[in-house]
Amino acid sequence: MSIFELENSSFDDPQWKVEFKDTTRGNERFRGLGFSDLDKDGYQEIISIPKEGPYIRIYECTGEDSY
């Protein structure tokens, strides 16, 4: 799973920045994906529900572009 940010606000000549990349899971498919500030620290955590298992995965955001 990866998250990209559009840095220059232009789709005519987009400049992308990789904010998050999880390389430990391969080509995992998801039933659901969401974002929420679960611990009320001002940062949005990533919540994923993989299709392959009966569990959820939460990526804790600890700062800007840091999970």
C-alpha positions as CSV (number, residue, x, y, z in Angstrom):
1,M,0.0,0.0,0.0
2,S,1.2,3.5,-0.8
3,I,0.0,7.0,-0.3
4,F,1.0,9.8,-2.6
5,E,0.6,13.6,-2.1
6,L,0.1,16.0,-5.0
7,E,2.7,18.6,-4.2
8,N,2.0,21.3,-6.8
9,S,-1.8,21.2,-7.0
10,S,-1.7,20.8,-10.8
11,F,-2.9,17.7,-12.8
12,D,-1.4,19.3,-16.0
13,D,2.1,18.7,-14.8
14,P,1.8,16.8,-11.5
15,Q,4.6,16.5,-9.0
16,W,4.0,13.6,-6.6
17,K,5.5,12.9,-3.2
18,V,5.5,9.5,-1.5
19,E,4.0,10.0,2.0
20,F,3.8,6.3,3.0
21,K,4.8,3.0,1.5
22,D,4.4,-0.4,3.2
23,T,6.7,-2.9,1.4
24,T,6.1,-5.7,3.9
25,R,2.8,-6.9,2.6
26,G,3.3,-7.4,-1.1
27,N,0.2,-7.0,-3.4
28,E,-2.4,-7.2,-0.6
29,R,-6.0,-6.5,-1.6
30,F,-8.4,-4.6,0.7
31,R,-12.1,-4.9,1.6
32,G,-11.9,-1.4,3.1
33,L,-9.6,1.5,3.7
34,G,-10.1,4.5,5.9
35,F,-8.4,7.4,7.7
36,S,-9.2,8.8,11.1
37,D,-7.6,10.5,14.1
38,L,-8.1,7.5,16.4
39,D,-6.1,8.8,19.3
40,K,-7.0,12.5,19.0
41,D,-3.3,13.7,18.5
42,G,-4.1,15.7,15.3
43,Y,-2.7,13.1,12.9
44,Q,-4.8,10.8,10.7
45,E,-4.1,7.1,11.1
46,I,-4.6,4.6,8.3
47,I,-7.1,1.8,8.9
48,S,-7.0,-1.1,6.4
49,I,-9.1,-4.3,6.2
50,P,-7.3,-6.9,4.1
51,K,-9.4,-9.2,1.9
52,E,-7.3,-12.2,2.9
53,G,-8.0,-12.2,6.6
54,P,-10.4,-11.6,9.4
55,Y,-8.4,-8.7,10.9
56,I,-7.8,-5.0,10.6
57,R,-4.4,-3.2,10.3
58,I,-3.9,0.3,11.8
59,Y,-0.9,2.4,10.8
60,E,-0.2,4.9,13.6
61,C,0.8,8.4,12.3
62,T,3.5,9.9,14.5
63,G,4.1,13.1,12.5
64,E,3.9,14.5,9.1
65,D,4.6,11.8,6.5
66,S,5.6,9.4,9.3
67,Y,3.8,6.1,10.0
